[in-house]
C-alpha cells in the first residue's frame, strides 16, 4: 500500500521575520509536533473533496519577501492595517488613536505580552478538525494583536488588507488575534488580494475571543488570483450575552478553503454567519463551519449560498452541535445552491448533533438551476437572455450581500459579482 503523503520538512523551518522569544518558542514547539504530519487525503472526511487540489511543493516552503508596494481594491474609508506576504507593513497602515484600543504587530510585543499571547493562540480552534491551521502555528512570520478594553468602541471599521506578491513561488502565513473586552465593539474587514502569476500558498488563521457583552462583526472578502491556493481558518469563543456576526464573500481558485468554528460558551451568546461563494472554470471552494452550543439560552443563525458554473466545484459542510447543558438553544442553518451548468458540482452536508431536549433547531439544503419560467418572463419583456441570467443569479445571493454592514465592501462585492456573472454568461 502506498504510504500517505506527509508534510515536507522544508515547511517546518520558518525563516525571515524576527519575533519575540516566547512566540519563537511556540512556533518551534508547533513545528516539532508536525514532523511527519500526514497531509489530508480523500479518506480524510472533511477534506475528501479538496485533498486532490492541495499542492505543497518545496518551493512554497520559502517565505515570500515582505517587500514592494501594497494595494487594495477597496477605497478604505477608515482605519487600515497592511500585510504583505504575511508580514505587517507599518508605513502602509493607519491605526486608530483611541483610548482602550491597542493594535500591535507580533514583532512589537514585549516578552511578557508575547508569552501571554502564546498561551492563547490556537485555543479557539479544534486543531484535529482544522489540520492546516497547525501549519500556520508553526510558520507564521508575523501577526496582529488587537485588544479592546472593557466598553471600548472602534468608531469605524478596521480594514486588514492581506496581499501576496506572486513574483516567485512561496508561501505566506498571516495571523490575527482579537481580544474583545466586556461590552466592547469592533468591525473588522479582511481583504485577500494578490499580484503576480507564480503558484503560491496562503495559510491564514484569525482568532476572536469575546468577553461578556462584546460585539464583533467580521467581514471576509477573498479575491486572490488563479495562482493562489488559500487555506484559511477562523476560530471564535464567546462569553455571556456576546454577539459575533460573520459575512464572507469568496471567489473560487485552484484551492479555496475556509474553516469557521464558533463556541457559544456563555448564556445568551449569539452568532450570525452569512456566506457567499461563486466558482467558474475549474475552480474549487470548500466552506466548513462548526457551531458549538455549549451554554444555555444561546442563538445561532447560519445562511450560506453557493453558485457554481462550468466545471467548477463548491462545497458546504455545516455542523451545529448542541451540548447536553445547552437547554433553550435556538439554532437555524440554511444552505441554498445554484448550478449554472451540467458540468458543475456542488456538495452540501448540513449536520445537527443534539444532546439537549429543550431546543429549537432546523436545517435545510437545496440544489437547483435557474428557473426557466422566470427567465422566459424576463425575456418576454424585452430583457436580453444574458442580462436575464445575470439578474436572476445576482438575485439568488443579493439578500446576503445586502446584509454586509460596510458600504464600501458591499459595493465592491456587488461589482465583482456582477463582473463574474457577466463573464459566466458571456456566450449565453
TORKOL-4160 file (C-alpha; in steps of 0.2 Angstrom, whole numbers, padded with zeros to 4 digits, m for minus):
428
<pt num="1" X="0000" Y="0000" Z="0000"/>
<pt num="2" X="0007" Y="0017" Z="m0005"/>
<pt num="3" X="0011" Y="0027" Z="0011"/>
<pt num="4" X="0001" Y="0043" Z="0014"/>
<pt num="5" X="0009" Y="0059" Z="0009"/>
<pt num="6" X="0017" Y="0069" Z="0023"/>
<pt num="7" X="0021" Y="0087" Z="0026"/>
<pt num="8" X="0038" Y="0091" Z="0019"/>
<pt num="9" X="0052" Y="0095" Z="0032"/>
<pt num="10" X="0055" Y="0111" Z="0022"/>
<pt num="11" X="0039" Y="0118" Z="0028"/>
<pt num="12" X="0044" Y="0116" Z="0047"/>
<pt num="13" X="0058" Y="0129" Z="0046"/>
<pt num="14" X="0052" Y="0147" Z="0046"/>
<pt num="15" X="0064" Y="0160" Z="0040"/>
<pt num="16" X="0065" Y="0179" Z="0039"/>
<pt num="17" X="0055" Y="0190" Z="0051"/>
<pt num="18" X="0060" Y="0191" Z="0069"/>
<pt num="19" X="0048" Y="0188" Z="0083"/>
<pt num="20" X="0049" Y="0189" Z="0102"/>
<pt num="21" X="0056" Y="0174" Z="0110"/>
<pt num="22" X="0040" Y="0167" Z="0118"/>
<pt num="23" X="0032" Y="0166" Z="0100"/>
<pt num="24" X="0048" Y="0159" Z="0093"/>
<pt num="25" X="0047" Y="0145" Z="0106"/>
<pt num="26" X="0029" Y="0142" Z="0102"/>
<pt num="27" X="0032" Y="0141" Z="0084"/>
<pt num="28" X="0046" Y="0129" Z="0086"/>
<pt num="29" X="0035" Y="0118" Z="0098"/>
<pt num="30" X="0021" Y="0118" Z="0085"/>
<pt num="31" X="0034" Y="0113" Z="0071"/>
<pt num="32" X="0041" Y="0099" Z="0081"/>
<pt num="33" X="0023" Y="0092" Z="0083"/>
<pt num="34" X="0021" Y="0092" Z="0064"/>
<pt num="35" X="0035" Y="0081" Z="0060"/>
<pt num="36" X="0028" Y="0068" Z="0048"/>
<pt num="37" X="0011" Y="0075" Z="0049"/>
<pt num="38" X="0001" Y="0066" Z="0036"/>
<pt num="39" X="m0007" Y="0078" Z="0023"/>
<pt num="40" X="m0026" Y="0077" Z="0021"/>
<pt num="41" X="m0032" Y="0063" Z="0008"/>
<pt num="42" X="m0048" Y="0059" Z="0001"/>
<pt num="43" X="m0051" Y="0047" Z="0016"/>
<pt num="44" X="m0050" Y="0062" Z="0027"/>
<pt num="45" X="m0068" Y="0066" Z="0030"/>
<pt num="46" X="m0068" Y="0085" Z="0030"/>
<pt num="47" X="m0055" Y="0085" Z="0015"/>
<pt num="48" X="m0062" Y="0072" Z="0004"/>
<pt num="49" X="m0067" Y="0084" Z="m0010"/>
<pt num="50" X="m0052" Y="0095" Z="m0008"/>
<pt num="51" X="m0037" Y="0085" Z="m0004"/>
<pt num="52" X="m0033" Y="0082" Z="m0023"/>
<pt num="53" X="m0031" Y="0101" Z="m0025"/>
<pt num="54" X="m0019" Y="0103" Z="m0011"/>
<pt num="55" X="m0002" Y="0106" Z="m0020"/>
<pt num="56" X="0013" Y="0109" Z="m0007"/>
<pt num="57" X="0029" Y="0110" Z="m0016"/>
<pt num="58" X="0046" Y="0113" Z="m0008"/>
<pt num="59" X="0047" Y="0130" Z="m0017"/>
<pt num="60" X="0031" Y="0135" Z="m0007"/>
<pt num="61" X="0040" Y="0132" Z="0009"/>
<pt num="62" X="0050" Y="0148" Z="0006"/>
<pt num="63" X="0043" Y="0163" Z="0014"/>
<pt num="64" X="0038" Y="0177" Z="0002"/>
<pt num="65" X="0048" Y="0193" Z="0005"/>
<pt num="66" X="0039" Y="0207" Z="0013"/>
<pt num="67" X="0045" Y="0220" Z="0000"/>
<pt num="68" X="0036" Y="0231" Z="m0013"/>
<pt num="69" X="0020" Y="0241" Z="m0013"/>
<pt num="70" X="0003" Y="0236" Z="m0006"/>
<pt num="71" X="m0013" Y="0239" Z="m0014"/>
<pt num="72" X="m0032" Y="0236" Z="m0011"/>
<pt num="73" X="m0047" Y="0235" Z="m0022"/>
<pt num="74" X="m0057" Y="0244" Z="m0008"/>
<pt num="75" X="m0057" Y="0263" Z="m0006"/>
<pt num="76" X="m0053" Y="0261" Z="0013"/>
<pt num="77" X="m0063" Y="0275" Z="0022"/>
<pt num="78" X="m0057" Y="0270" Z="0040"/>
<pt num="79" X="m0043" Y="0263" Z="0048"/>
<pt num="80" X="m0031" Y="0251" Z="0039"/>
<pt num="81" X="m0018" Y="0238" Z="0043"/>
<pt num="82" X="m0007" Y="0232" Z="0028"/>
<pt num="83" X="0000" Y="0214" Z="0027"/>
<pt num="84" X="0012" Y="0210" Z="0013"/>
<pt num="85" X="0016" Y="0192" Z="0011"/>
<pt num="86" X="0011" Y="0188" Z="0029"/>
<pt num="87" X="0021" Y="0202" Z="0037"/>
<pt num="88" X="0013" Y="0218" Z="0043"/>
<pt num="89" X="0019" Y="0234" Z="0034"/>
<pt num="90" X="0018" Y="0249" Z="0047"/>
<pt num="91" X="0022" Y="0263" Z="0034"/>
<pt num="92" X="0006" Y="0257" Z="0024"/>
<pt num="93" X="m0005" Y="0256" Z="0039"/>
<pt num="94" X="m0016" Y="0269" Z="0048"/>
<pt num="95" X="m0020" Y="0265" Z="0066"/>
<pt num="96" X="m0034" Y="0272" Z="0077"/>
<pt num="97" X="m0029" Y="0283" Z="0091"/>
<pt num="98" X="m0042" Y="0279" Z="0103"/>
<pt num="99" X="m0042" Y="0275" Z="0122"/>
<pt num="100" X="m0044" Y="0257" Z="0126"/>
<pt num="101" X="m0039" Y="0250" Z="0109"/>
<pt num="102" X="m0022" Y="0243" Z="0106"/>
<pt num="103" X="m0016" Y="0237" Z="0089"/>
<pt num="104" X="0002" Y="0229" Z="0088"/>
<pt num="105" X="0012" Y="0218" Z="0077"/>
<pt num="106" X="0018" Y="0202" Z="0085"/>
<pt num="107" X="0036" Y="0209" Z="0082"/>
<pt num="108" X="0032" Y="0224" Z="0093"/>
<pt num="109" X="0026" Y="0214" Z="0108"/>
<pt num="110" X="0036" Y="0214" Z="0124"/>
<pt num="111" X="0042" Y="0196" Z="0130"/>
<pt num="112" X="0028" Y="0197" Z="0144"/>
<pt num="113" X="0015" Y="0202" Z="0131"/>
<pt num="114" X="0021" Y="0188" Z="0119"/>
<pt num="115" X="0021" Y="0175" Z="0132"/>
<pt num="116" X="0003" Y="0179" Z="0137"/>
<pt num="117" X="m0002" Y="0178" Z="0118"/>
<pt num="118" X="0007" Y="0162" Z="0116"/>
<pt num="119" X="m0004" Y="0154" Z="0129"/>
<pt num="120" X="m0019" Y="0160" Z="0120"/>
<pt num="121" X="m0015" Y="0156" Z="0102"/>
<pt num="122" X="m0024" Y="0140" Z="0095"/>
<pt num="123" X="m0037" Y="0140" Z="0110"/>
<pt num="124" X="m0052" Y="0144" Z="0098"/>
<pt num="125" X="m0049" Y="0130" Z="0086"/>
<pt num="126" X="m0051" Y="0111" Z="0086"/>
<pt num="127" X="m0034" Y="0108" Z="0078"/>
<pt num="128" X="m0038" Y="0090" Z="0075"/>
<pt num="129" X="m0053" Y="0096" Z="0063"/>
<pt num="130" X="m0043" Y="0110" Z="0056"/>
<pt num="131" X="m0027" Y="0102" Z="0052"/>
<pt num="132" X="m0019" Y="0115" Z="0041"/>
<pt num="133" X="m0021" Y="0128" Z="0055"/>
<pt num="134" X="m0007" Y="0119" Z="0064"/>
<pt num="135" X="0004" Y="0123" Z="0049"/>
<pt num="136" X="0001" Y="0142" Z="0052"/>
<pt num="137" X="0006" Y="0140" Z="0070"/>
<pt num="138" X="0022" Y="0133" Z="0065"/>
<pt num="139" X="0026" Y="0145" Z="0051"/>
<pt num="140" X="0019" Y="0162" Z="0055"/>
<pt num="141" X="0032" Y="0176" Z="0052"/>
<pt num="142" X="0021" Y="0190" Z="0059"/>
<pt num="143" X="0004" Y="0194" Z="0066"/>
<pt num="144" X="m0008" Y="0207" Z="0073"/>
<pt num="145" X="m0014" Y="0208" Z="0090"/>
<pt num="146" X="m0030" Y="0218" Z="0093"/>
<pt num="147" X="m0035" Y="0222" Z="0111"/>
<pt num="148" X="m0051" Y="0231" Z="0116"/>
<pt num="149" X="m0053" Y="0236" Z="0134"/>
<pt num="150" X="m0070" Y="0235" Z="0143"/>
<pt num="151" X="m0083" Y="0247" Z="0135"/>
<pt num="152" X="m0070" Y="0252" Z="0121"/>
<pt num="153" X="m0079" Y="0255" Z="0104"/>
<pt num="154" X="m0070" Y="0257" Z="0087"/>
<pt num="155" X="m0079" Y="0271" Z="0079"/>
<pt num="156" X="m0075" Y="0265" Z="0061"/>
<pt num="157" X="m0071" Y="0248" Z="0053"/>
<pt num="158" X="m0053" Y="0242" Z="0054"/>
<pt num="159" X="m0048" Y="0236" Z="0036"/>
<pt num="160" X="m0034" Y="0222" Z="0036"/>
<pt num="161" X="m0028" Y="0220" Z="0018"/>
<pt num="162" X="m0018" Y="0204" Z="0015"/>
<pt num="163" X="m0008" Y="0205" Z="m0001"/>
<pt num="164" X="0003" Y="0192" Z="m0008"/>
<pt num="165" X="0015" Y="0196" Z="m0022"/>
<pt num="166" X="0017" Y="0180" Z="m0033"/>
<pt num="167" X="0033" Y="0185" Z="m0042"/>
<pt num="168" X="0041" Y="0169" Z="m0037"/>
<pt num="169" X="0034" Y="0153" Z="m0029"/>
<pt num="170" X="0032" Y="0154" Z="m0010"/>
<pt num="171" X="0020" Y="0155" Z="0005"/>
<pt num="172" X="0013" Y="0167" Z="0017"/>
<pt num="173" X="0006" Y="0164" Z="0035"/>
<pt num="174" X="m0003" Y="0179" Z="0041"/>
<pt num="175" X="m0010" Y="0178" Z="0059"/>
<pt num="176" X="m0023" Y="0189" Z="0068"/>
<pt num="177" X="m0029" Y="0188" Z="0086"/>
<pt num="178" X="m0043" Y="0199" Z="0093"/>
<pt num="179" X="m0046" Y="0200" Z="0111"/>
<pt num="180" X="m0063" Y="0210" Z="0114"/>
<pt num="181" X="m0066" Y="0215" Z="0132"/>
<pt num="182" X="m0083" Y="0217" Z="0141"/>
<pt num="183" X="m0096" Y="0227" Z="0131"/>
<pt num="184" X="m0083" Y="0232" Z="0118"/>
<pt num="185" X="m0087" Y="0234" Z="0099"/>
<pt num="186" X="m0077" Y="0232" Z="0083"/>
<pt num="187" X="m0080" Y="0229" Z="0065"/>
<pt num="188" X="m0065" Y="0220" Z="0056"/>
<pt num="189" X="m0064" Y="0218" Z="0037"/>
<pt num="190" X="m0051" Y="0206" Z="0030"/>
<pt num="191" X="m0047" Y="0208" Z="0011"/>
<pt num="192" X="m0037" Y="0195" Z="0002"/>
<pt num="193" X="m0029" Y="0200" Z="m0014"/>
<pt num="194" X="m0014" Y="0196" Z="m0025"/>
<pt num="195" X="m0002" Y="0201" Z="m0039"/>
<pt num="196" X="0010" Y="0191" Z="m0049"/>
<pt num="197" X="0007" Y="0174" Z="m0058"/>
<pt num="198" X="0018" Y="0161" Z="m0049"/>
<pt num="199" X="0010" Y="0147" Z="m0039"/>
<pt num="200" X="0009" Y="0152" Z="m0020"/>
<pt num="201" X="0000" Y="0146" Z="m0005"/>
<pt num="202" X="m0008" Y="0157" Z="0008"/>
<pt num="203" X="m0012" Y="0149" Z="0025"/>
<pt num="204" X="m0021" Y="0161" Z="0037"/>
<pt num="205" X="m0028" Y="0160" Z="0054"/>
<pt num="206" X="m0039" Y="0173" Z="0063"/>
<pt num="207" X="m0045" Y="0171" Z="0081"/>
<pt num="208" X="m0058" Y="0180" Z="0091"/>
<pt num="209" X="m0062" Y="0180" Z="0110"/>
<pt num="210" X="m0077" Y="0189" Z="0115"/>
<pt num="211" X="m0079" Y="0193" Z="0134"/>
<pt num="212" X="m0097" Y="0196" Z="0141"/>
<pt num="213" X="m0107" Y="0208" Z="0131"/>
<pt num="214" X="m0094" Y="0211" Z="0117"/>
<pt num="215" X="m0100" Y="0214" Z="0099"/>
<pt num="216" X="m0089" Y="0209" Z="0085"/>
<pt num="217" X="m0093" Y="0210" Z="0066"/>
<pt num="218" X="m0080" Y="0200" Z="0055"/>
<pt num="219" X="m0081" Y="0203" Z="0036"/>
<pt num="220" X="m0070" Y="0192" Z="0024"/>
<pt num="221" X="m0068" Y="0196" Z="0006"/>
<pt num="222" X="m0057" Y="0183" Z="m0004"/>
<pt num="223" X="m0052" Y="0189" Z="m0021"/>
<pt num="224" X="m0035" Y="0182" Z="m0024"/>
<pt num="225" X="m0029" Y="0177" Z="m0041"/>
<pt num="226" X="m0030" Y="0160" Z="m0050"/>
<pt num="227" X="m0012" Y="0155" Z="m0045"/>
<pt num="228" X="m0015" Y="0156" Z="m0026"/>
<pt num="229" X="m0020" Y="0142" Z="m0015"/>
<pt num="230" X="m0029" Y="0149" Z="0000"/>
<pt num="231" X="m0032" Y="0139" Z="0016"/>
<pt num="232" X="m0040" Y="0149" Z="0030"/>
<pt num="233" X="m0047" Y="0146" Z="0047"/>
<pt num="234" X="m0056" Y="0157" Z="0059"/>
<pt num="235" X="m0059" Y="0152" Z="0077"/>
<pt num="236" X="m0072" Y="0161" Z="0089"/>
<pt num="237" X="m0075" Y="0159" Z="0108"/>
<pt num="238" X="m0090" Y="0169" Z="0115"/>
<pt num="239" X="m0095" Y="0173" Z="0133"/>
<pt num="240" X="m0111" Y="0178" Z="0141"/>
<pt num="241" X="m0123" Y="0189" Z="0130"/>
<pt num="242" X="m0109" Y="0192" Z="0117"/>
<pt num="243" X="m0113" Y="0193" Z="0098"/>
<pt num="244" X="m0102" Y="0188" Z="0084"/>
<pt num="245" X="m0108" Y="0192" Z="0066"/>
<pt num="246" X="m0098" Y="0185" Z="0051"/>
<pt num="247" X="m0100" Y="0190" Z="0032"/>
<pt num="248" X="m0090" Y="0181" Z="0020"/>
<pt num="249" X="m0089" Y="0183" Z="0001"/>
<pt num="250" X="m0077" Y="0171" Z="m0008"/>
<pt num="251" X="m0072" Y="0169" Z="m0027"/>
<pt num="252" X="m0065" Y="0152" Z="m0032"/>
<pt num="253" X="m0047" Y="0147" Z="m0037"/>
<pt num="254" X="m0036" Y="0132" Z="m0038"/>
<pt num="255" X="m0040" Y="0128" Z="m0020"/>
<pt num="256" X="m0050" Y="0139" Z="m0008"/>
<pt num="257" X="m0055" Y="0133" Z="0009"/>
<pt num="258" X="m0061" Y="0141" Z="0025"/>
<pt num="259" X="m0065" Y="0133" Z="0041"/>
<pt num="260" X="m0075" Y="0143" Z="0053"/>
<pt num="261" X="m0078" Y="0137" Z="0071"/>
<pt num="262" X="m0088" Y="0146" Z="0084"/>
<pt num="263" X="m0091" Y="0141" Z="0103"/>
<pt num="264" X="m0105" Y="0149" Z="0112"/>
<pt num="265" X="m0099" Y="0147" Z="0130"/>
<pt num="266" X="m0109" Y="0159" Z="0140"/>
<pt num="267" X="m0128" Y="0160" Z="0142"/>
<pt num="268" X="m0136" Y="0172" Z="0130"/>
<pt num="269" X="m0122" Y="0172" Z="0117"/>
<pt num="270" X="m0127" Y="0174" Z="0099"/>
<pt num="271" X="m0119" Y="0172" Z="0082"/>
<pt num="272" X="m0124" Y="0175" Z="0064"/>
<pt num="273" X="m0115" Y="0168" Z="0049"/>
<pt num="274" X="m0118" Y="0173" Z="0031"/>
<pt num="275" X="m0108" Y="0166" Z="0017"/>
<pt num="276" X="m0107" Y="0168" Z="m0002"/>
<pt num="277" X="m0096" Y="0158" Z="m0014"/>
<pt num="278" X="m0095" Y="0158" Z="m0033"/>
<pt num="279" X="m0085" Y="0147" Z="m0044"/>
<pt num="280" X="m0082" Y="0145" Z="m0063"/>
<pt num="281" X="m0070" Y="0137" Z="m0075"/>
<pt num="282" X="m0061" Y="0123" Z="m0065"/>
<pt num="283" X="m0061" Y="0132" Z="m0048"/>
<pt num="284" X="m0064" Y="0125" Z="m0031"/>
<pt num="285" X="m0071" Y="0132" Z="m0015"/>
<pt num="286" X="m0074" Y="0122" Z="0001"/>
<pt num="287" X="m0083" Y="0130" Z="0016"/>
<pt num="288" X="m0083" Y="0121" Z="0033"/>
<pt num="289" X="m0092" Y="0128" Z="0048"/>
<pt num="290" X="m0095" Y="0122" Z="0066"/>
<pt num="291" X="m0105" Y="0130" Z="0079"/>
<pt num="292" X="m0104" Y="0123" Z="0097"/>
<pt num="293" X="m0119" Y="0127" Z="0108"/>
<pt num="294" X="m0110" Y="0124" Z="0125"/>
<pt num="295" X="m0121" Y="0135" Z="0136"/>
<pt num="296" X="m0140" Y="0138" Z="0138"/>
<pt num="297" X="m0151" Y="0151" Z="0130"/>
<pt num="298" X="m0139" Y="0154" Z="0115"/>
<pt num="299" X="m0144" Y="0158" Z="0097"/>
<pt num="300" X="m0136" Y="0154" Z="0081"/>
<pt num="301" X="m0141" Y="0158" Z="0063"/>
<pt num="302" X="m0132" Y="0152" Z="0048"/>
<pt num="303" X="m0135" Y="0156" Z="0029"/>
<pt num="304" X="m0124" Y="0151" Z="0015"/>
<pt num="305" X="m0126" Y="0152" Z="m0004"/>
<pt num="306" X="m0115" Y="0143" Z="m0017"/>
<pt num="307" X="m0115" Y="0146" Z="m0036"/>
<pt num="308" X="m0105" Y="0135" Z="m0047"/>
<pt num="309" X="m0103" Y="0137" Z="m0066"/>
<pt num="310" X="m0093" Y="0127" Z="m0080"/>
<pt num="311" X="m0084" Y="0113" Z="m0072"/>
<pt num="312" X="m0081" Y="0121" Z="m0055"/>
<pt num="313" X="m0084" Y="0113" Z="m0038"/>
<pt num="314" X="m0091" Y="0121" Z="m0022"/>
<pt num="315" X="m0094" Y="0113" Z="m0005"/>
<pt num="316" X="m0103" Y="0117" Z="0011"/>
<pt num="317" X="m0102" Y="0107" Z="0026"/>
<pt num="318" X="m0111" Y="0115" Z="0041"/>
<pt num="319" X="m0112" Y="0107" Z="0058"/>
<pt num="320" X="m0121" Y="0113" Z="0074"/>
<pt num="321" X="m0118" Y="0104" Z="0090"/>
<pt num="322" X="m0130" Y="0106" Z="0105"/>
<pt num="323" X="m0121" Y="0101" Z="0121"/>
<pt num="324" X="m0131" Y="0092" Z="0135"/>
<pt num="325" X="m0132" Y="0108" Z="0146"/>
<pt num="326" X="m0136" Y="0119" Z="0131"/>
<pt num="327" X="m0155" Y="0120" Z="0135"/>
<pt num="328" X="m0166" Y="0133" Z="0127"/>
<pt num="329" X="m0154" Y="0134" Z="0112"/>
<pt num="330" X="m0161" Y="0141" Z="0096"/>
<pt num="331" X="m0151" Y="0136" Z="0080"/>
<pt num="332" X="m0155" Y="0138" Z="0062"/>
<pt num="333" X="m0145" Y="0133" Z="0047"/>
<pt num="334" X="m0149" Y="0136" Z="0028"/>
<pt num="335" X="m0139" Y="0132" Z="0013"/>
<pt num="336" X="m0145" Y="0135" Z="m0005"/>
<pt num="337" X="m0135" Y="0131" Z="m0020"/>
<pt num="338" X="m0136" Y="0136" Z="m0039"/>
<pt num="339" X="m0129" Y="0126" Z="m0053"/>
<pt num="340" X="m0126" Y="0136" Z="m0069"/>
<pt num="341" X="m0120" Y="0121" Z="m0080"/>
<pt num="342" X="m0122" Y="0102" Z="m0081"/>
<pt num="343" X="m0103" Y="0101" Z="m0078"/>
<pt num="344" X="m0103" Y="0110" Z="m0061"/>
<pt num="345" X="m0104" Y="0101" Z="m0045"/>
<pt num="346" X="m0110" Y="0107" Z="m0028"/>
<pt num="347" X="m0109" Y="0096" Z="m0012"/>
<pt num="348" X="m0118" Y="0101" Z="0004"/>
<pt num="349" X="m0119" Y="0092" Z="0020"/>
<pt num="350" X="m0129" Y="0101" Z="0034"/>
<pt num="351" X="m0127" Y="0092" Z="0051"/>
<pt num="352" X="m0136" Y="0093" Z="0068"/>
<pt num="353" X="m0130" Y="0084" Z="0083"/>
<pt num="354" X="m0141" Y="0087" Z="0098"/>
<pt num="355" X="m0139" Y="0081" Z="0116"/>
<pt num="356" X="m0152" Y="0093" Z="0125"/>
<pt num="357" X="m0171" Y="0090" Z="0124"/>
<pt num="358" X="m0177" Y="0108" Z="0126"/>
<pt num="359" X="m0171" Y="0116" Z="0110"/>
<pt num="360" X="m0177" Y="0123" Z="0093"/>
<pt num="361" X="m0166" Y="0118" Z="0079"/>
<pt num="362" X="m0168" Y="0117" Z="0060"/>
<pt num="363" X="m0158" Y="0115" Z="0045"/>
<pt num="364" X="m0161" Y="0113" Z="0026"/>
<pt num="365" X="m0151" Y="0112" Z="0010"/>
<pt num="366" X="m0157" Y="0114" Z="m0009"/>
<pt num="367" X="m0148" Y="0112" Z="m0025"/>
<pt num="368" X="m0156" Y="0118" Z="m0041"/>
<pt num="369" X="m0154" Y="0128" Z="m0058"/>
<pt num="370" X="m0161" Y="0144" Z="m0064"/>
<pt num="371" X="m0180" Y="0144" Z="m0066"/>
<pt num="372" X="m0184" Y="0143" Z="m0084"/>
<pt num="373" X="m0201" Y="0151" Z="m0081"/>
<pt num="374" X="m0193" Y="0166" Z="m0073"/>
<pt num="375" X="m0181" Y="0168" Z="m0087"/>
<pt num="376" X="m0195" Y="0167" Z="m0100"/>
<pt num="377" X="m0204" Y="0180" Z="m0091"/>
<pt num="378" X="m0189" Y="0192" Z="m0091"/>
<pt num="379" X="m0185" Y="0189" Z="m0109"/>
<pt num="380" X="m0203" Y="0191" Z="m0115"/>
<pt num="381" X="m0202" Y="0208" Z="m0108"/>
<pt num="382" X="m0188" Y="0213" Z="m0119"/>
<pt num="383" X="m0173" Y="0209" Z="m0107"/>
<pt num="384" X="m0159" Y="0200" Z="m0116"/>
<pt num="385" X="m0157" Y="0182" Z="m0111"/>
<pt num="386" X="m0139" Y="0185" Z="m0105"/>
<pt num="387" X="m0145" Y="0200" Z="m0094"/>
<pt num="388" X="m0159" Y="0190" Z="m0088"/>
<pt num="389" X="m0147" Y="0176" Z="m0082"/>
<pt num="390" X="m0136" Y="0189" Z="m0073"/>
<pt num="391" X="m0151" Y="0197" Z="m0064"/>
<pt num="392" X="m0158" Y="0180" Z="m0058"/>
<pt num="393" X="m0141" Y="0174" Z="m0052"/>
<pt num="394" X="m0137" Y="0190" Z="m0043"/>
<pt num="395" X="m0154" Y="0190" Z="m0035"/>
<pt num="396" X="m0150" Y="0172" Z="m0028"/>
<pt num="397" X="m0136" Y="0179" Z="m0017"/>
<pt num="398" X="m0141" Y="0198" Z="m0016"/>
<pt num="399" X="m0151" Y="0195" Z="0000"/>
<pt num="400" X="m0134" Y="0191" Z="0009"/>
<pt num="401" X="m0123" Y="0203" Z="0000"/>
<pt num="402" X="m0135" Y="0217" Z="0005"/>
<pt num="403" X="m0133" Y="0212" Z="0024"/>
<pt num="404" X="m0114" Y="0217" Z="0023"/>
<pt num="405" X="m0114" Y="0232" Z="0035"/>
<pt num="406" X="m0099" Y="0241" Z="0027"/>
<pt num="407" X="m0105" Y="0250" Z="0012"/>
<pt num="408" X="m0088" Y="0250" Z="0003"/>
<pt num="409" X="m0086" Y="0231" Z="0005"/>
<pt num="410" X="m0104" Y="0228" Z="0000"/>
<pt num="411" X="m0102" Y="0239" Z="m0016"/>
<pt num="412" X="m0085" Y="0231" Z="m0020"/>
<pt num="413" X="m0093" Y="0213" Z="m0018"/>
<pt num="414" X="m0108" Y="0218" Z="m0029"/>
<pt num="415" X="m0097" Y="0225" Z="m0043"/>
<pt num="416" X="m0085" Y="0209" Z="m0043"/>
<pt num="417" X="m0100" Y="0198" Z="m0043"/>
<pt num="418" X="m0108" Y="0206" Z="m0057"/>
<pt num="419" X="m0092" Y="0205" Z="m0067"/>
<pt num="420" X="m0091" Y="0187" Z="m0063"/>
<pt num="421" X="m0108" Y="0184" Z="m0069"/>
<pt num="422" X="m0106" Y="0194" Z="m0085"/>
<pt num="423" X="m0091" Y="0183" Z="m0089"/>
<pt num="424" X="m0100" Y="0167" Z="m0084"/>
<pt num="425" X="m0115" Y="0171" Z="m0096"/>
<pt num="426" X="m0104" Y="0179" Z="m0110"/>
<pt num="427" X="m0109" Y="0166" Z="m0123"/>
<pt num="428" X="m0127" Y="0165" Z="m0117"/>
